[in-house]
Amino acid sequence: MRALTVVPSAKDSLAVTDVADPEPGPEDLLVEGLAVGVCGTDREIAAGLYGWAPPGRERLVIGHESLGRVRRAPDGSGFAAGDLVVGVVRRPDPVPCGACAHGQFDMCRNGRYTERGIKELDGYAGRFWRVEPGYAVKLDPGLAETGVLLEPTSVVAKAWEQIEKVGARAWFEPSTVLVTGAGPIGLLAALLGVQRGLRVHVLDRATDGPKPALVADLGAVYHSDAVGDVASAIRPDIVIEATGASPVVFGALAASVPYRITCLTGVSPAGRRLTIDAGSLNRDLVLENDAVVGSVNANLGHYAAAADALARADAGWLGRLITRRVPLERFSEAFAHRPGDVKVVITLDDAST
């Protein structure tokens, strides 16, 4: 079958190649691939920055933001032919560490986990794929066009869980959240904030294109001013940082609000220097009882929460997050940024087998 593959750590090796058809075991699901989302991780793998092929192989099938339809399911699996499904990305390490042993493989302590489309396991960017029923998530049938958003939503669901767990250290009744960044993660974080009944503000540097309208139609407030000015004006109880841009990260941290929780979801590039008043930042964090937590990846509970959030969301609004759909054979277009892009998706259901 045709699949999108890469030689990890080799720049410009991304290509559609012929690979062996998946061979599901007796307990596995056979899934027809419908789409995969393209995110920053995929672009970094394509640029040769990281990625690990399966043992003994040169090429890795990429694609970790999946969407497919079950072709064949074993009896008693809880799935049936025709079900809309997403495959979970991470698998626990084989040792396992304590976190993995408790089903929290998103918090793996020893780094021996594997990940579909990233680390030592083929991803989902092929016409067919197999997945264990325990690592498949059934979606509402109404998400046939937008279910590919489940994986990034699971990352956001985890971030909100982490915020709420930190908040539970004391009385916690937040009212206002600031989300920095109006990409897919930021907009989905805003969606879950609105679903929680919070006053949501979203900051992004874009002043035109689809982002301001997407935020407004969510019932949130859009800002494009400096992060410090916005944070000082709205005094958020919660900040979800989704840009990874160092000035934005530290600008958000420097805005002093008592008992504020800041969740960092954006990954900053290494090697960029920024001068900050570390002493003042430390003083404010301590004296205001502020908390900063990083959050990445997701476990099965987060996927379930994300599936529920998407099922409750406005279908038209979710559809507008996907700003481009590109056929598999024209994958290079999906990896080229265009003005106005929010989420770009590669479609698989028209790929030759």
C-alpha positions in Angstrom: 0.0 0.0 0.0 1.0 3.7 -0.3 2.1 5.5 2.8 3.9 8.6 3.9 7.3 7.7 5.2 10.5 9.3 6.3 14.1 8.4 7.1 14.4 9.7 10.6 17.2 12.3 11.1 17.5 12.6 7.3 16.3 16.0 6.0 14.1 16.1 2.9 13.5 12.3 3.0 9.8 12.5 3.3 8.1 10.6 0.5 5.1 8.5 -0.4 6.4 5.0 -0.8 5.1 1.4 -1.1 5.0 -0.4 2.2 3.7 -3.8 3.2 0.0 -4.1 4.0 -0.6 -4.3 7.8 -1.1 -7.8 9.1 -3.5 -7.6 12.1 -3.2 -10.2 14.7 -6.4 -12.1 15.8 -7.1 -9.5 18.5 -6.3 -6.4 16.4 -8.6 -4.0 14.5 -8.0 -3.5 10.8 -8.7 0.2 10.0 -9.1 2.0 6.8 -7.2 5.3 7.1 -9.3 8.4 6.3 -7.0 11.3 7.3 -4.0 12.4 9.3 -3.3 15.8 10.7 0.0 17.6 10.2 1.5 19.4 13.2 4.8 20.9 14.3 6.1 17.5 15.4 5.6 16.1 11.9 7.3 19.1 10.3 10.3 18.6 12.7 10.6 14.9 11.9 10.4 15.8 8.1 13.2 18.3 8.7 15.4 15.6 10.2 15.4 16.9 13.7 14.4 13.7 15.3 12.3 10.5 14.9 13.1 6.8 15.3 12.3 4.1 12.7 11.1 0.7 13.9 14.0 -1.6 14.9 15.7 -3.0 11.8 14.0 -0.6 9.4 15.3 2.5 7.6 12.0 4.3 7.1 9.2 5.3 9.5 5.5 5.7 8.5 4.7 9.1 10.1 1.3 10.5 11.1 0.2 10.5 14.7 -3.1 12.5 14.4 -5.2 9.8 13.0 -8.8 9.1 11.8 -10.0 5.9 10.3 -13.0 3.5 9.9 -12.9 0.0 11.2 -12.8 -2.6 8.4 -12.6 -5.7 10.6 -12.9 -6.2 14.4 -12.6 -9.3 16.5 -15.6 -10.6 18.4 -15.8 -9.1 21.9 -13.5 -6.2 21.1 -16.2 -3.6 21.6 -15.8 -2.4 18.0 -17.6 -3.3 14.8 -17.0 -2.7 11.1 -17.9 0.9 10.2 -17.0 2.4 13.5 -15.1 5.7 13.4 -11.9 5.4 15.4 -8.7 7.2 16.3 -5.5 5.4 17.3 -3.7 6.4 20.5 -0.2 7.6 19.9 1.9 6.4 22.8 2.5 2.9 24.2 3.9 2.2 27.6 7.5 1.1 28.1 8.1 -2.6 28.4 9.7 -2.4 31.9 7.4 -0.6 32.9 8.0 2.4 35.0 5.6 3.2 37.8 3.6 5.7 35.8 3.2 3.3 32.8 2.2 0.5 35.1 -0.7 2.7 36.3 -1.9 3.5 32.8 -0.2 7.0 32.9 2.2 6.3 30.0 1.9 10.0 29.1 4.1 10.6 32.2 6.6 7.9 31.5 9.6 8.2 33.9 12.3 6.3 32.0 11.7 7.4 28.4 11.4 3.8 27.1 7.9 4.4 25.7 7.2 4.1 21.9 5.0 6.3 19.8 3.1 5.7 16.6 4.6 7.8 13.8 7.3 9.2 16.0 9.3 6.7 17.9 9.9 3.1 16.8 6.3 2.4 15.7 4.8 3.1 12.3 2.2 5.9 12.3 -1.2 6.2 10.7 -0.4 7.9 7.3 -1.3 4.9 5.2 -4.3 3.5 3.4 -4.8 0.9 6.2 -3.4 0.4 9.7 -3.9 -2.0 12.5 -4.4 -1.1 16.2 -5.0 -3.0 19.4 -8.6 -2.4 20.6 -7.2 -1.1 23.9 -5.5 1.7 22.0 -8.4 2.7 19.8 -10.9 5.3 20.6 -14.4 5.2 19.2 -15.8 8.5 18.0 -19.3 9.9 17.6 -20.4 9.2 14.0 -21.0 13.0 13.6 -17.2 13.5 13.7 -16.5 11.9 10.4 -15.1 15.1 9.0 -13.4 16.5 12.1 -12.4 13.4 14.2 -8.8 13.9 13.1 -8.8 16.7 15.8 -9.0 14.2 18.6 -5.3 13.7 19.2 -4.6 17.5 19.7 -7.8 17.7 21.7 -6.5 14.9 24.0 -3.3 17.0 24.6 -5.6 19.9 25.6 -7.8 17.7 27.8 -4.7 16.6 29.7 -3.6 20.2 30.1 -7.0 21.1 31.7 -6.8 18.1 33.9 -3.3 19.2 35.1 -4.6 22.7 35.8 -7.6 21.4 37.8 -5.4 19.0 39.8 -3.0 21.9 40.7 -5.9 24.1 41.5 -7.3 21.5 43.9 -4.3 22.2 46.3 -6.6 25.0 47.8 -10.0 26.7 47.1 -10.2 27.0 43.4 -13.0 28.8 41.5 -11.4 30.3 38.4 -13.3 32.7 36.2 -10.9 33.9 33.5 -8.5 32.1 31.3 -5.9 33.5 28.8 -4.8 31.2 26.0 -1.7 32.4 24.2 -1.7 31.2 20.6 -4.6 30.6 18.2 -3.3 27.5 16.5 -5.1 24.2 16.8 -3.9 23.6 20.4 -4.8 27.1 21.5 -8.2 27.1 19.9 -9.1 23.7 21.3 -7.9 24.8 24.7 -10.2 27.8 24.3 -13.1 25.4 23.3 -12.6 23.4 26.5 -12.4 26.6 28.6 -15.8 27.8 27.1 -17.3 24.3 27.8 -16.2 24.8 31.4 -18.2 28.1 31.6 -15.1 30.3 31.9 -14.5 33.7 30.4 -11.9 32.9 27.7 -9.5 35.3 26.1 -7.2 34.2 23.2 -4.0 36.1 22.2 -2.4 35.7 18.8 -0.3 38.0 16.6 -2.6 37.5 13.6 -5.0 40.4 12.9 -6.7 38.9 9.8 -7.5 35.5 8.5 -9.8 33.0 10.2 -8.4 33.1 13.8 -10.2 36.2 15.1 -13.6 35.0 13.8 -13.1 31.5 15.2 -12.4 32.9 18.6 -15.4 35.3 18.4 -17.7 32.6 17.3 -16.6 30.5 20.2 -17.9 33.3 22.5 -14.3 34.2 23.5 -12.4 37.5 23.2 -9.5 37.9 20.7 -6.4 40.0 21.4 -3.3 40.8 19.4 -1.6 43.2 21.8 1.5 42.4 23.9 0.9 39.5 26.3 1.9 41.6 29.3 -0.6 44.3 28.5 -3.4 41.7 27.9 -2.6 39.8 31.1 -2.5 43.0 33.2 -5.9 44.1 31.8 -7.8 40.8 32.3 -5.9 39.3 35.2 -6.4 35.7 34.3 -6.7 33.0 36.9 -5.4 30.5 34.4 -2.9 30.9 31.5 -2.5 28.1 28.8 0.6 28.9 26.8 0.4 27.3 23.3 3.0 29.2 21.2 6.3 28.1 22.6 7.6 31.6 21.7 10.0 32.5 24.5 8.9 36.2 24.8 5.3 35.1 25.1 6.1 32.4 27.6 8.0 34.8 29.9 5.6 37.7 29.3 2.8 35.5 30.5 4.8 34.3 33.5 5.8 37.9 34.5 2.2 39.1 34.7 1.6 38.8 38.4 -1.8 37.5 39.5 -2.2 35.8 43.0 -2.6 32.1 42.8 -2.4 31.9 39.0 -1.8 28.6 37.3 0.2 28.7 34.0 0.2 25.5 31.9 2.9 25.4 29.2 2.0 23.3 26.2 4.1 24.9 23.5 7.6 23.6 23.0 10.2 26.3 22.6 13.1 25.9 20.2 16.5 25.6 21.8 19.3 28.1 21.2 17.3 31.3 21.4 18.4 33.7 24.1 16.2 36.1 26.0 17.2 38.5 28.8 14.8 38.3 31.8 14.8 39.5 35.4 14.9 36.0 36.9 15.0 37.3 40.4 11.8 39.4 40.0 10.1 36.4 38.2 11.0 34.1 41.0 9.9 36.6 43.7 6.5 37.0 42.1 5.9 33.3 41.6 6.7 32.6 45.2 4.9 35.5 46.9 1.8 35.1 44.8 1.6 31.3 45.3 1.6 31.0 41.5 2.2 27.6 39.8 3.8 26.7 36.5 3.3 23.2 35.0 4.4 21.7 31.7 2.0 19.3 29.9 2.5 17.1 26.8 1.0 13.9 25.4 -2.1 12.1 26.7 -3.3 8.8 28.1 -6.5 6.9 27.5 -8.5 8.9 30.0 -7.6 12.1 28.2 -8.6 10.6 24.8 -12.0 9.7 26.3 -12.4 13.3 27.7 -11.4 14.7 24.3 -13.9 12.6 22.4 -16.7 13.8 24.7 -15.6 17.4 24.2 -15.6 17.1 20.4 -19.0 15.4 20.4 -20.4 18.3 22.4 -18.8 21.0 20.2 -20.5 22.8 17.3 -19.7 20.8 14.2 -19.5 23.8 11.9 -17.0 25.5 14.2 -14.8 22.4 14.4 -14.9 22.1 10.6 -13.5 25.6 10.2 -10.4 24.6 12.2 -9.4 22.4 9.2 -8.4 25.0 6.7 -6.9 22.8 4.1 -7.3 19.1 3.0 -4.5 17.7 0.8 -4.4 14.3 -0.9 -1.7 11.9 0.1 0.2 12.1 -3.2 0.5 15.9 -2.8 1.7 15.7 0.8 4.4 18.4 0.2 1.6 21.0 0.0 0.5 20.0 3.5 4.0 20.6 4.9 4.3 24.1 3.3 2.8 26.8 5.5 0.3 29.1 3.9 -1.2 32.3 5.4 -4.4 31.5 7.2 -3.6 28.0 8.0 -4.9 26.6 11.2 -5.0 22.8 10.8 -3.9 21.1 7.6 -5.0 17.5 7.0 -3.8 14.9 4.6 -6.6 12.7 3.2 -6.0 9.0 2.7 -9.3 7.6 1.4 -8.4 8.5 -2.2 -4.9 7.0 -2.0 -4.2 4.0 -4.3 -3.6 0.7 -2.5 
